[in-house]
Amino acid sequence: MNNNTNTQFEKVLAVCRDLFSKKLYDYGASWRIMRPESLTDQIFIKAKRIRTLETGAENMVGEGITSELIGIVNYGIISLVQLELGYSDSCDITPDEAMALYDRKAKEALELMKKKNHDYNEAWRGMRTTSYTDLILTKIWRTKQIEELKGETIVSEGIDANYMDMINYAVFGLIKNGVDQE
């Protein structure tokens, strides 16, 4: 396995964590009120915007693909926290608790990536970045379907596995965009 991938992945997660921490300071854990379905939709918005930018549409907002991929990572981690804790009617955790939860879920994503990257032998490196977007969108639609089924599937992975894959594809996109070099 390529230890460079692990290092790059960790560097990108650190960039995402830094932004999450700053937003946590500004807004508190306001995301605690969001239901998983709303978080799935938030990730959907970001992935659709990436796809729009990839297809050459004019960027009128000014933020680019990198910021949207960071958003997918952070909302993916928040989604995993919400699946574990359930949503709340208030900001019911401290910033330190939020950061500890973020770090635990980010570590879980890293560990899953290491296992899959070993088994798939660095296949992500040969993929186009637009494929990451399409795969994230596919995972979102799968998640929406599982949400409609109230989590009851016959043979498929659960919602958490789809969020993990979204996070990992977004990190790969960030690596390919050079975020680990900043």
N, C-alpha and C positions, 0 to 999 in steps of 0.2 A: 504494500500500500504506500501511497505517496504521502510522506510526512509533510511535504510542502502544502498539500491540500488541507491538512489539519491546521497548520499555522495560518494559512490564508483564511480559512473558515473562521478561526478564532479572532483574527484581526477584524474581519467584517462584522462579526457579532459584537465586538467591542465598539465599533462605530455606531451600530444600531443601539446598543445599550446606552451610549453616551447621549444620544438624542432622546431616548426614552426617559432617561434620568432628568434631563433638562425640562422636558414636557411635564414630567411628574412634579417637578418643582413649581412650574407655572400653573398647572391645572389640578394638581392633586390626583388622586386615583379616581377621577370622574368617570373613567371607563368602567368602573365596577357596576354601574347601573345598566350597562349594555347586555342584552340577551345574546346568546351565541348566534342567532339568526341575523341580528343586526351587525354583528362583527363579520359574519360571512359576507353580508352585503357591502360592508366597508372595504373588505379585501377585493370584492368584485369590482367596485368603482375604481380602485387603484389599478387592477389588472387591465380593465377595459381602457383606462387612460394610457397605459403603457402600449397596448396594442394599437390604439389610435396614433400615438406618436411614432410607433414603429412603421406604420403604413404611410407616413409622410404628411400627416395632417399638421397644420400650423399650430405651434405651441403658443397659445394666447395667455396662459397662466404664468409662464416663465419657469416653473419648476420642471425638471426633466425626469427621465426614466429612473435615474439613481435614487432620487428622493421617494419616488413611488415604490421602488423595490424595498427600500428601508422601511417604508410604511407597511408593506406586506409582511416583512419579518416581524415588526413590532406588533401589528395587529394579530398576526398568527400566534405569537407568544401570549398576548392578552387573551386570545380565544382559548388557548389551552388552560390558562389560569381560570377563566370563567367556567369552562367545562368541569374543572375540578371543584371549584368553590360554589358554583352557581352565581347568578347575578344578585345584586343587592339593590335596595331602594336608596342607598346613600353611599358615600365614600367611606366605607367601613374598615379600611386598612390604612396603616401608616405608610409613609414613603419607604421606610426601612423594610417593612413587611412586603410591600410591592416589589422592591428591588430584589429581595430574597426569592420571591416567587418567580420573577423574571429570570434571575440567574439559574434557578433550578430547571425551568422549562427550556432555556437556551442550552443548558448542558445536556438535557435529554435529546434535543434536536442534534447537537454535535455528536453525541454517542450513536444515534441512529444513522447519521450521515457516515460515520466511520465504518459501520457494519455494511451499509449498502454500497459505499464506495469500494470497499474491499471486494464484495461479491460482484459488483459491476465493473471492476477494474478501470476506474477513472473514465467511464464512458461519457460523463458529463462534459469532459474537456473537448470532445469531438462534436458536441451539439452546438447548434446555432442558438444565439440568445433569444431569438424569436420563438424557438421551441419551448424555452422555459416559460414564456408568457402563455403559450397555448396550453402547456401542461398545467400551469397554475389555474387557468380558466377552466380546464377540464375538471380539476380537483374541486374548484368552487361549485360547479354544476353538480358534481357527485355529492358534495356536502349538502347542497340545497335539497337534493333528492332524499338523502338520508334524514335530513331535518324534517322533510314532509312525512317521512315514514316513522317519525318520532324515535329515530335511532334503531328501529327494528330492521335488520338486514338478514338476508339468507346466507350469503357467502362472502360478502364484502367486508373490507376493513371498516372500522368505525370512523366517526368524525375526527377524532383526535389524530388518527393516522393521516388523514387528508390534510389537516392543518400542518402537521409535521412536514409533509412533502412540499406544501406551499412554501413554508419557511426555507427548506433546503434548496428548492429551485430558485427562490429569490436570492439566497446567499450566493449560489453559483453565478447568477446573473451579475451580482455586485462584484464578485471576483473577476469575472470577464470584463466588467467595466472599469477595473483597476482600483476599486475602493480600498482593497487591501494594501495598495501601494501609497496611500495618502498619509 
